[in-house]
Amino acid sequence: KETEPGPSEESEKKPLKSRPEQDEQDNIIEVKSPIVGIFYRAPSPDAPPFVKVGDKVKKGDVLCIIEAMKLMNKITSDYDGEIKEILVQNEEPVEFNQTLMTIKIEE
């Protein structure tokens, strides 16, 4: 016997999911912050962002920088794919394990 999933998506809106939904999002992964710090989309204030929604990325490409205790930590992609969402604003504080962006991975 199949069981119904929990509360509907309409009644339970969470901006940060720990796991993507199983059906159509099997190939969507979440890029999470490995540290607490400040999120930067670009290497400097006047430079273009590392990535934008819709950009194709390859494994090893820099996605963003997180500054922690005056150290700039480059966050790189572990997958080839396309940026689907960027969930954090530039210069916004981020927490450990917070979802920064999502990538639709190429199969």
C-alpha positions in Angstrom: 0.0 0.0 0.0 1.4 3.4 -1.0 1.5 6.1 1.7 0.7 9.7 1.1 3.5 12.2 1.6 3.4 14.5 4.6 1.8 17.9 4.6 1.3 19.4 1.2 3.9 21.8 -0.3 1.3 24.6 0.0 0.9 24.3 3.7 4.6 23.9 4.5 6.8 26.4 2.7 10.4 26.1 3.8 12.9 28.3 2.0 15.8 25.9 2.8 15.3 22.2 2.2 17.7 19.6 3.6 17.0 17.3 0.7 15.4 18.0 -2.7 12.1 16.4 -3.5 12.4 13.0 -5.1 10.3 13.3 -8.3 11.5 15.9 -10.8 14.3 17.3 -8.7 16.4 14.1 -8.7 19.0 16.0 -10.7 18.9 19.2 -8.6 21.6 19.5 -6.0 22.0 22.1 -3.3 25.3 23.9 -2.8 25.7 24.4 1.0 28.0 26.7 2.9 30.8 24.7 4.6 31.4 27.5 7.1 29.8 30.5 8.8 30.8 33.8 7.1 29.8 36.5 4.6 28.7 35.5 1.1 30.2 37.3 -1.9 29.0 36.7 -5.5 32.0 38.4 -7.0 35.8 38.6 -6.4 35.5 42.4 -5.8 32.7 45.0 -5.6 33.2 46.2 -9.2 33.8 42.7 -10.7 31.0 40.7 -12.4 29.6 37.8 -10.3 31.2 34.4 -10.5 27.9 32.8 -11.7 24.4 33.9 -12.5 21.1 31.9 -12.8 21.2 30.0 -16.0 25.0 29.8 -16.2 26.6 26.5 -17.1 29.3 25.4 -14.6 31.9 22.7 -14.7 33.2 20.7 -11.7 35.9 22.9 -10.0 34.4 26.3 -11.2 34.3 29.0 -8.5 30.7 29.7 -7.5 31.2 32.3 -4.8 33.4 33.4 -1.9 32.7 33.1 1.8 34.7 35.4 4.0 35.4 34.0 7.5 37.8 35.7 9.9 39.3 37.9 7.1 40.0 34.8 5.0 38.4 34.5 1.5 37.3 30.9 0.9 36.4 30.0 -2.7 33.4 27.7 -2.9 33.6 25.5 -6.0 31.2 23.3 -7.9 31.4 19.5 -7.3 29.3 19.0 -10.5 28.8 19.9 -14.1 25.4 21.6 -14.5 23.4 24.8 -14.7 22.7 27.3 -11.9 19.0 27.1 -11.2 18.7 29.4 -8.1 20.9 31.7 -6.0 19.3 31.8 -2.6 21.6 34.3 -0.8 22.2 38.0 -1.5 25.6 39.5 -1.9 27.3 40.4 1.3 24.7 38.5 3.4 25.8 36.5 6.4 25.5 32.7 6.0 25.3 29.9 8.4 27.1 26.5 8.3 25.2 24.1 6.0 22.9 26.9 4.7 21.9 26.4 1.1 23.5 29.0 -1.1 22.3 28.0 -4.6 21.0 25.0 -6.5 22.5 23.4 -9.6 20.7 21.1 -12.1 23.3 18.5 -12.8 24.0 17.2 -16.2 23.3 13.5 -16.7 
